[in-house]
Amino acid sequence: MTATTTGAETADVVVIGAGILGGAIALELARDGRRVTVLDQGPVAGNGSTLDSSAIIRCHYTVPASVSAARDCYFDWIDWPGYTEHADPAGMIGYRPTGALVLDPDGQNLDRIAERLAAAGIAAERLGPDELAARFPALSTMRLGPPALPKDEAFWATSADPLGAVFYPDAGYVDLPALAAQNLMAAAMRLGARFRRRQKVVEIVTARGRVAGARLATGELISAPAIVNAAGPWSDTLNVAAGVTGDMAVRGRPLRVETHEVECPPEFAGACGTFVTDQDLGTAFRPHGASRLHISSTEPDCDPLEWVSSPDEYRRAPTEAVWTRQVLRVARRLAGLKVPSRPTGVGALYDVTEDWTPIIDKSQLPGFYLACGTSGNSFKLAPLIGRAMRAIIVATEQGRDHDTNPVALPLKHLPGRLDLAAYSRLRKLDAGHPRNVLG
């Protein structure tokens, strides 16, 4: 664990990116006794995609491995001080329980969701229309989809067909997602990690065919035998600079998405509400605090995707078109919602893979590791991704080829192990994989 070249600073591992993943990775590596330097071009930890995250803590995924991963992390989120082993003087996040409700007209899809949750030890209920109406009277229980754009006549279609649902109580959200990254960074720094703000990496330096360090825009070289790319929307650009994209079957791209907040109808606020994934209309929403409603999207096929060529240049303000379709969809499900005349929310930037599943892996360049492609739905997986990256680095240093003999990570809170091949850069893509936040 000794740096192999000489520079102004040396480290055992350089982590590029101080978002929620970079913070979790830095903490786990610092716990391992390593000298860790975290680099970020922002002014504080969590200032990029993490800042704009919906910060949902839920376990329903289409990838079975991610159900187990999210369930394992759930116990870290509900005992955040225990997980971080540190009380940040700047304040600690709050986990807000809401439960999670998945609406879908497809009974087979709901069966699969319930089965995956049950396999991970999660108590989930199948709700019929009458049970759904009794439990959540503020919601329409009729099928209103499939998703369409407001300009289409089908957008306003109604049906007499009732919806089914799956509900489970062990879900919620984090009130201040950027603070979560800052809590992790503070915990890592307490163990000796160094955090360098406003530092842009312009080159991955190599020597004798492996990583030797990271060069900054200032010209300074930070020497290290290992680098973790956790740069979010900037990660693919960094992978190209490192020359590691040649064998990647899966890559990430910057995608601009919008989330919005409006006044929450009293009949759905606080304990009356829950986190809803509405596959029938292609939207998701949850109460936020005592009186607000947070709205996001499941990215249905009818919605155009806004790919961004440069993560340094994108519009953060909400747009009228996206605001209209997302808020109107929720208003159809939640009849008491009053639609404001002016858009409120943010345009967030996510690092999205073709199958909406993260890449947690080594690369073809020895010493260069990947924690990217998080696709806007991996905030909740941060504690496990930190542990997984540490395990992959340790195994690789011990001579194990993670490509041919993937690491099986022991779960922290659950029995069994998680096969990290599910997050390989070499994985085969499923052509029928859904394009949505259940990725």
Secondary structure, DSSP 4 states (H G I P E B T S, - for coil): ----S--SEE-SEEEE--SHHHHHHHHHHHHTT--EEEE-SSSSTT-SGGGG---EE----SSHHHHHHHHHHHHHHHTHHHHHT---TT----EEE--EEEEES-HHHHHHHHHHHHHTT---EEE-HHHHHHH-TTB--B---S---TTSGGGG---SPBPEEEEESS-EEES-HHHHHHHHHHHHHHTT-EEE-S--EEEEEEETTEEEEEEETTS-EEE-S-EEE--GGGHHHHHHHHT--TT-SS-EEEEEEEEEEEEPPGGGSGGG--EEEETTTTEEEEEETTTEEEEEE---TTSPPEE-S-TTS---S--HHHHHHHHHHHHHHBTT----SS--EEEEEEEEETTS--EEEE-SSTTEEEEE--TT--GGGHHHHHHHHHHHHHHHHTT--TTTS--EEEPSSSSSEEEGGGG-TTPPP-TT---STT-
